[in-house]
């Protein structure tokens, strides 16, 4: 680790555990567009998640 790194702090028993993390910028929806096939796959995946049908 070095100065400026992002850390997650967690208490475990009587110890503080620090885990290094990486931040990823979120892309605004206005900057990307899924194809019709991509939109269909996302829609199907969300349905499967709601049904609990995950592999």
mmCIF file as gemmi writes it, N, C-alpha and C atoms, coordinates in Angstrom:
data_model
loop_
_atom_site.group_PDB
_atom_site.id
_atom_site.type_symbol
_atom_site.label_atom_id
_atom_site.label_alt_id
_atom_site.label_comp_id
_atom_site.label_asym_id
_atom_site.label_entity_id
_atom_site.label_seq_id
_atom_site.pdbx_PDB_ins_code
_atom_site.Cartn_x
_atom_site.Cartn_y
_atom_site.Cartn_z
_atom_site.occupancy
_atom_site.B_iso_or_equiv
_atom_site.pdbx_formal_charge
_atom_site.auth_seq_id
_atom_site.auth_asym_id
_atom_site.pdbx_PDB_model_num
ATOM 1 N N . UNK Axp A 1 ? 0.842 -1.169 0 1 0 ? 1 A 1
ATOM 2 C CA . UNK Axp A 1 ? 0 0 0 1 0 ? 1 A 1
ATOM 3 C C . UNK Axp A 1 ? 0.889 1.235 0 1 0 ? 1 A 1
ATOM 4 N N . UNK Axp A 2 ? 0.297 2.302 -0.546 1 0 ? 2 A 1
ATOM 5 C CA . UNK Axp A 2 ? 1.036 3.555 -0.547 1 0 ? 2 A 1
ATOM 6 C C . UNK Axp A 2 ? 0.09 4.697 -0.193 1 0 ? 2 A 1
ATOM 7 N N . UNK Axp A 3 ? 0.65 5.832 0.108 1 0 ? 3 A 1
ATOM 8 C CA . UNK Axp A 3 ? -0.147 6.997 0.478 1 0 ? 3 A 1
ATOM 9 C C . UNK Axp A 3 ? -1.139 7.311 -0.633 1 0 ? 3 A 1
ATOM 10 N N . UNK Axp A 4 ? -2.39 7.553 -0.244 1 0 ? 4 A 1
ATOM 11 C CA . UNK Axp A 4 ? -3.435 7.887 -1.204 1 0 ? 4 A 1
ATOM 12 C C . UNK Axp A 4 ? -4.282 6.704 -1.642 1 0 ? 4 A 1
ATOM 13 N N . UNK Axp A 5 ? -3.87 5.46 -1.319 1 0 ? 5 A 1
ATOM 14 C CA . UNK Axp A 5 ? -4.667 4.286 -1.67 1 0 ? 5 A 1
ATOM 15 C C . UNK Axp A 5 ? -6.007 4.324 -0.934 1 0 ? 5 A 1
ATOM 16 N N . UNK Axp A 6 ? -7.039 3.794 -1.574 1 0 ? 6 A 1
ATOM 17 C CA . UNK Axp A 6 ? -8.369 3.68 -0.98 1 0 ? 6 A 1
ATOM 18 C C . UNK Axp A 6 ? -8.419 2.379 -0.185 1 0 ? 6 A 1
ATOM 19 N N . UNK Axp A 7 ? -8.903 2.469 1.055 1 0 ? 7 A 1
ATOM 20 C CA . UNK Axp A 7 ? -8.967 1.29 1.915 1 0 ? 7 A 1
ATOM 21 C C . UNK Axp A 7 ? -10.377 1.082 2.443 1 0 ? 7 A 1
ATOM 22 N N . UNK Axp A 8 ? -10.75 -0.19 2.633 1 0 ? 8 A 1
ATOM 23 C CA . UNK Axp A 8 ? -11.98 -0.559 3.321 1 0 ? 8 A 1
ATOM 24 C C . UNK Axp A 8 ? -11.579 -0.998 4.724 1 0 ? 8 A 1
ATOM 25 N N . UNK Axp A 9 ? -12.243 -0.445 5.719 1 0 ? 9 A 1
ATOM 26 C CA . UNK Axp A 9 ? -11.931 -0.796 7.108 1 0 ? 9 A 1
ATOM 27 C C . UNK Axp A 9 ? -13.036 -1.686 7.654 1 0 ? 9 A 1
ATOM 28 N N . UNK Axp A 10 ? -12.64 -2.764 8.329 1 0 ? 10 A 1
ATOM 29 C CA . UNK Axp A 10 ? -13.606 -3.711 8.89 1 0 ? 10 A 1
ATOM 30 C C . UNK Axp A 10 ? -13.084 -4.177 10.251 1 0 ? 10 A 1
ATOM 31 N N . UNK Axp A 11 ? -13.983 -4.268 11.213 1 0 ? 11 A 1
ATOM 32 C CA . UNK Axp A 11 ? -13.606 -4.776 12.532 1 0 ? 11 A 1
ATOM 33 C C . UNK Axp A 11 ? -13.884 -6.277 12.58 1 0 ? 11 A 1
ATOM 34 N N . UNK Axp A 12 ? -12.878 -7.049 12.966 1 0 ? 12 A 1
ATOM 35 C CA . UNK Axp A 12 ? -13.022 -8.49 13.179 1 0 ? 12 A 1
ATOM 36 C C . UNK Axp A 12 ? -12.483 -8.776 14.564 1 0 ? 12 A 1
ATOM 37 N N . UNK Axp A 13 ? -13.398 -9.225 15.412 1 0 ? 13 A 1
ATOM 38 C CA . UNK Axp A 13 ? -13.073 -9.442 16.823 1 0 ? 13 A 1
ATOM 39 C C . UNK Axp A 13 ? -12.491 -8.143 17.375 1 0 ? 13 A 1
ATOM 40 N N . UNK Axp A 14 ? -11.278 -8.136 17.863 1 0 ? 14 A 1
ATOM 41 C CA . UNK Axp A 14 ? -10.671 -6.914 18.408 1 0 ? 14 A 1
ATOM 42 C C . UNK Axp A 14 ? -9.632 -6.324 17.466 1 0 ? 14 A 1
ATOM 43 N N . UNK Axp A 15 ? -9.725 -6.64 16.18 1 0 ? 15 A 1
ATOM 44 C CA . UNK Axp A 15 ? -8.737 -6.174 15.214 1 0 ? 15 A 1
ATOM 45 C C . UNK Axp A 15 ? -9.415 -5.378 14.102 1 0 ? 15 A 1
ATOM 46 N N . UNK Axp A 16 ? -8.735 -4.365 13.614 1 0 ? 16 A 1
ATOM 47 C CA . UNK Axp A 16 ? -9.214 -3.64 12.45 1 0 ? 16 A 1
ATOM 48 C C . UNK Axp A 16 ? -8.478 -4.188 11.231 1 0 ? 16 A 1
ATOM 49 N N . UNK Axp A 17 ? -9.248 -4.597 10.235 1 0 ? 17 A 1
ATOM 50 C CA . UNK Axp A 17 ? -8.68 -5.147 9.009 1 0 ? 17 A 1
ATOM 51 C C . UNK Axp A 17 ? -8.844 -4.092 7.917 1 0 ? 17 A 1
ATOM 52 N N . UNK Axp A 18 ? -7.754 -3.722 7.268 1 0 ? 18 A 1
ATOM 53 C CA . UNK Axp A 18 ? -7.772 -2.749 6.179 1 0 ? 18 A 1
ATOM 54 C C . UNK Axp A 18 ? -7.523 -3.484 4.871 1 0 ? 18 A 1
ATOM 55 N N . UNK Axp A 19 ? -8.448 -3.314 3.913 1 0 ? 19 A 1
ATOM 56 C CA . UNK Axp A 19 ? -8.313 -3.973 2.617 1 0 ? 19 A 1
ATOM 57 C C . UNK Axp A 19 ? -8.186 -2.901 1.539 1 0 ? 19 A 1
ATOM 58 N N . UNK Axp A 20 ? -7.156 -2.989 0.692 1 0 ? 20 A 1
ATOM 59 C CA . UNK Axp A 20 ? -7.034 -2.029 -0.402 1 0 ? 20 A 1
ATOM 60 C C . UNK Axp A 20 ? -8.159 -2.234 -1.404 1 0 ? 20 A 1
ATOM 61 N N . UNK Axp A 21 ? -8.679 -1.142 -1.953 1 0 ? 21 A 1
ATOM 62 C CA . UNK Axp A 21 ? -9.772 -1.197 -2.918 1 0 ? 21 A 1
ATOM 63 C C . UNK Axp A 21 ? -9.407 -0.403 -4.165 1 0 ? 21 A 1
ATOM 64 N N . UNK Axp A 22 ? -10.044 -0.728 -5.276 1 0 ? 22 A 1
ATOM 65 C CA . UNK Axp A 22 ? -9.869 0 -6.528 1 0 ? 22 A 1
ATOM 66 C C . UNK Axp A 22 ? -11.2 0.652 -6.869 1 0 ? 22 A 1
ATOM 67 N N . UNK Axp A 23 ? -11.169 1.907 -7.242 1 0 ? 23 A 1
ATOM 68 C CA . UNK Axp A 23 ? -12.373 2.605 -7.666 1 0 ? 23 A 1
ATOM 69 C C . UNK Axp A 23 ? -12.427 2.632 -9.186 1 0 ? 23 A 1
ATOM 70 N N . UNK Axp A 24 ? -13.625 2.397 -9.722 1 0 ? 24 A 1
ATOM 71 C CA . UNK Axp A 24 ? -13.82 2.437 -11.17 1 0 ? 24 A 1
ATOM 72 C C . UNK Axp A 24 ? -14.894 3.477 -11.445 1 0 ? 24 A 1
ATOM 73 N N . UNK Axp A 25 ? -14.602 4.412 -12.351 1 0 ? 25 A 1
ATOM 74 C CA . UNK Axp A 25 ? -15.572 5.437 -12.7 1 0 ? 25 A 1
ATOM 75 C C . UNK Axp A 25 ? -16.79 4.799 -13.36 1 0 ? 25 A 1
ATOM 76 N N . UNK Axp A 26 ? -17.952 5.291 -12.978 1 0 ? 26 A 1
ATOM 77 C CA . UNK Axp A 26 ? -19.202 4.83 -13.559 1 0 ? 26 A 1
ATOM 78 C C . UNK Axp A 26 ? -19.429 5.601 -14.858 1 0 ? 26 A 1
ATOM 79 N N . UNK Axp A 27 ? -19.791 4.885 -15.916 1 0 ? 27 A 1
ATOM 80 C CA . UNK Axp A 27 ? -20.041 5.525 -17.206 1 0 ? 27 A 1
ATOM 81 C C . UNK Axp A 27 ? -21.501 5.971 -17.246 1 0 ? 27 A 1
ATOM 82 N N . UNK Axp A 28 ? -21.757 7.249 -17.483 1 0 ? 28 A 1
ATOM 83 C CA . UNK Axp A 28 ? -23.145 7.708 -17.575 1 0 ? 28 A 1
ATOM 84 C C . UNK Axp A 28 ? -23.871 6.996 -18.725 1 0 ? 28 A 1
ATOM 85 N N . UNK Axp A 29 ? -25.141 6.697 -18.532 1 0 ? 29 A 1
ATOM 86 C CA . UNK Axp A 29 ? -25.918 5.986 -19.554 1 0 ? 29 A 1
ATOM 87 C C . UNK Axp A 29 ? -25.912 6.717 -20.887 1 0 ? 29 A 1
ATOM 88 N N . UNK Axp A 30 ? -25.784 8.04 -20.847 1 0 ? 30 A 1
ATOM 89 C CA . UNK Axp A 30 ? -25.802 8.821 -22.072 1 0 ? 30 A 1
ATOM 90 C C . UNK Axp A 30 ? -24.568 8.554 -22.939 1 0 ? 30 A 1
ATOM 91 N N . UNK Axp A 31 ? -23.544 7.897 -22.382 1 0 ? 31 A 1
ATOM 92 C CA . UNK Axp A 31 ? -22.308 7.662 -23.125 1 0 ? 31 A 1
ATOM 93 C C . UNK Axp A 31 ? -22.205 6.266 -23.729 1 0 ? 31 A 1
ATOM 94 N N . UNK Axp A 32 ? -23.209 5.426 -23.54 1 0 ? 32 A 1
ATOM 95 C CA . UNK Axp A 32 ? -23.16 4.099 -24.155 1 0 ? 32 A 1
ATOM 96 C C . UNK Axp A 32 ? -24.554 3.661 -24.561 1 0 ? 32 A 1
ATOM 97 N N . UNK Axp A 33 ? -24.6 2.753 -25.504 1 0 ? 33 A 1
ATOM 98 C CA . UNK Axp A 33 ? -25.882 2.231 -25.983 1 0 ? 33 A 1
ATOM 99 C C . UNK Axp A 33 ? -25.705 0.75 -26.279 1 0 ? 33 A 1
ATOM 100 N N . UNK Axp A 34 ? -26.579 -0.091 -25.724 1 0 ? 34 A 1
ATOM 101 C CA . UNK Axp A 34 ? -26.529 -1.517 -26 1 0 ? 34 A 1
ATOM 102 C C . UNK Axp A 34 ? -27.223 -1.81 -27.322 1 0 ? 34 A 1
ATOM 103 N N . UNK Axp A 35 ? -26.766 -2.842 -28.005 1 0 ? 35 A 1
ATOM 104 C CA . UNK Axp A 35 ? -27.445 -3.301 -29.213 1 0 ? 35 A 1
ATOM 105 C C . UNK Axp A 35 ? -28.776 -3.919 -28.799 1 0 ? 35 A 1
ATOM 106 N N . UNK Axp A 36 ? -29.639 -4.196 -29.778 1 0 ? 36 A 1
ATOM 107 C CA . UNK Axp A 36 ? -30.923 -4.848 -29.484 1 0 ? 36 A 1
ATOM 108 C C . UNK Axp A 36 ? -30.677 -6.201 -28.815 1 0 ? 36 A 1
ATOM 109 N N . UNK Axp A 37 ? -29.684 -6.931 -29.317 1 0 ? 37 A 1
ATOM 110 C CA . UNK Axp A 37 ? -29.358 -8.242 -28.741 1 0 ? 37 A 1
ATOM 111 C C . UNK Axp A 37 ? -28.835 -8.071 -27.311 1 0 ? 37 A 1
ATOM 112 N N . UNK Axp A 38 ? -28.015 -7.067 -27.078 1 0 ? 38 A 1
ATOM 113 C CA . UNK Axp A 38 ? -27.49 -6.809 -25.737 1 0 ? 38 A 1
ATOM 114 C C . UNK Axp A 38 ? -28.6 -6.468 -24.761 1 0 ? 38 A 1
ATOM 115 N N . UNK Axp A 39 ? -29.549 -5.619 -25.199 1 0 ? 39 A 1
ATOM 116 C CA . UNK Axp A 39 ? -30.686 -5.246 -24.344 1 0 ? 39 A 1
ATOM 117 C C . UNK Axp A 39 ? -31.529 -6.479 -24.012 1 0 ? 39 A 1
ATOM 118 N N . UNK Axp A 40 ? -31.713 -7.36 -25.015 1 0 ? 40 A 1
ATOM 119 C CA . UNK Axp A 40 ? -32.5 -8.577 -24.804 1 0 ? 40 A 1
ATOM 120 C C . UNK Axp A 40 ? -31.814 -9.484 -23.774 1 0 ? 40 A 1
ATOM 121 N N . UNK Axp A 41 ? -30.505 -9.632 -23.876 1 0 ? 41 A 1
ATOM 122 C CA . UNK Axp A 41 ? -29.765 -10.489 -22.937 1 0 ? 41 A 1
ATOM 123 C C . UNK Axp A 41 ? -29.829 -9.927 -21.513 1 0 ? 41 A 1
ATOM 124 N N . UNK Axp A 42 ? -29.719 -8.616 -21.375 1 0 ? 42 A 1
ATOM 125 C CA . UNK Axp A 42 ? -29.805 -8.003 -20.047 1 0 ? 42 A 1
ATOM 126 C C . UNK Axp A 42 ? -31.192 -8.225 -19.47 1 0 ? 42 A 1
ATOM 127 N N . UNK Axp A 43 ? -32.226 -8.031 -20.287 1 0 ? 43 A 1
ATOM 128 C CA . UNK Axp A 43 ? -33.606 -8.218 -19.833 1 0 ? 43 A 1
ATOM 129 C C . UNK Axp A 43 ? -33.835 -9.664 -19.376 1 0 ? 43 A 1
ATOM 130 N N . UNK Axp A 44 ? -33.332 -10.633 -20.152 1 0 ? 44 A 1
ATOM 131 C CA . UNK Axp A 44 ? -33.468 -12.05 -19.786 1 0 ? 44 A 1
ATOM 132 C C . UNK Axp A 44 ? -32.712 -12.353 -18.488 1 0 ? 44 A 1
ATOM 133 N N . UNK Axp A 45 ? -31.529 -11.786 -18.348 1 0 ? 45 A 1
ATOM 134 C CA . UNK Axp A 45 ? -30.726 -12.026 -17.143 1 0 ? 45 A 1
ATOM 135 C C . UNK Axp A 45 ? -31.424 -11.473 -15.91 1 0 ? 45 A 1
ATOM 136 N N . UNK Axp A 46 ? -32.014 -10.282 -16.02 1 0 ? 46 A 1
ATOM 137 C CA . UNK Axp A 46 ? -32.73 -9.686 -14.889 1 0 ? 46 A 1
ATOM 138 C C . UNK Axp A 46 ? -33.947 -10.53 -14.507 1 0 ? 46 A 1
ATOM 139 N N . UNK Axp A 47 ? -34.638 -11.083 -15.506 1 0 ? 47 A 1
ATOM 140 C CA . UNK Axp A 47 ? -35.765 -11.981 -15.226 1 0 ? 47 A 1
ATOM 141 C C . UNK Axp A 47 ? -35.29 -13.214 -14.461 1 0 ? 47 A 1
ATOM 142 N N . UNK Axp A 48 ? -34.167 -13.799 -14.91 1 0 ? 48 A 1
ATOM 143 C CA . UNK Axp A 48 ? -33.611 -14.976 -14.241 1 0 ? 48 A 1
ATOM 144 C C . UNK Axp A 48 ? -33.235 -14.665 -12.798 1 0 ? 48 A 1
ATOM 145 N N . UNK Axp A 49 ? -32.669 -13.495 -12.573 1 0 ? 49 A 1
ATOM 146 C CA . UNK Axp A 49 ? -32.291 -13.106 -11.211 1 0 ? 49 A 1
ATOM 147 C C . UNK Axp A 49 ? -33.525 -13.011 -10.333 1 0 ? 49 A 1
ATOM 148 N N . UNK Axp A 50 ? -34.581 -12.382 -10.85 1 0 ? 50 A 1
ATOM 149 C CA . UNK Axp A 50 ? -35.824 -12.252 -10.07 1 0 ? 50 A 1
ATOM 150 C C . UNK Axp A 50 ? -36.435 -13.622 -9.769 1 0 ? 50 A 1
ATOM 151 N N . UNK Axp A 51 ? -36.312 -14.566 -10.692 1 0 ? 51 A 1
ATOM 152 C CA . UNK Axp A 51 ? -36.861 -15.909 -10.49 1 0 ? 51 A 1
ATOM 153 C C . UNK Axp A 51 ? -35.977 -16.735 -9.572 1 0 ? 51 A 1
ATOM 154 N N . UNK Axp A 52 ? -34.742 -16.311 -9.36 1 0 ? 52 A 1
ATOM 155 C CA . UNK Axp A 52 ? -33.795 -17.099 -8.577 1 0 ? 52 A 1
ATOM 156 C C . UNK Axp A 52 ? -33.16 -18.205 -9.393 1 0 ? 52 A 1
ATOM 157 N N . UNK Axp A 53 ? -33.227 -18.064 -10.705 1 0 ? 53 A 1
ATOM 158 C CA . UNK Axp A 53 ? -32.704 -19.1 -11.6 1 0 ? 53 A 1
ATOM 159 C C . UNK Axp A 53 ? -31.279 -18.765 -12.031 1 0 ? 53 A 1
ATOM 160 N N . UNK Axp A 54 ? -30.377 -18.707 -11.073 1 0 ? 54 A 1
ATOM 161 C CA . UNK Axp A 54 ? -28.976 -18.422 -11.392 1 0 ? 54 A 1
ATOM 162 C C . UNK Axp A 54 ? -28.181 -19.71 -11.423 1 0 ? 54 A 1
ATOM 163 N N . UNK Axp A 55 ? -27.181 -19.757 -12.269 1 0 ? 55 A 1
ATOM 164 C CA . UNK Axp A 55 ? -26.338 -20.955 -12.38 1 0 ? 55 A 1
ATOM 165 C C . UNK Axp A 55 ? -25.14 -20.812 -11.489 1 0 ? 55 A 1
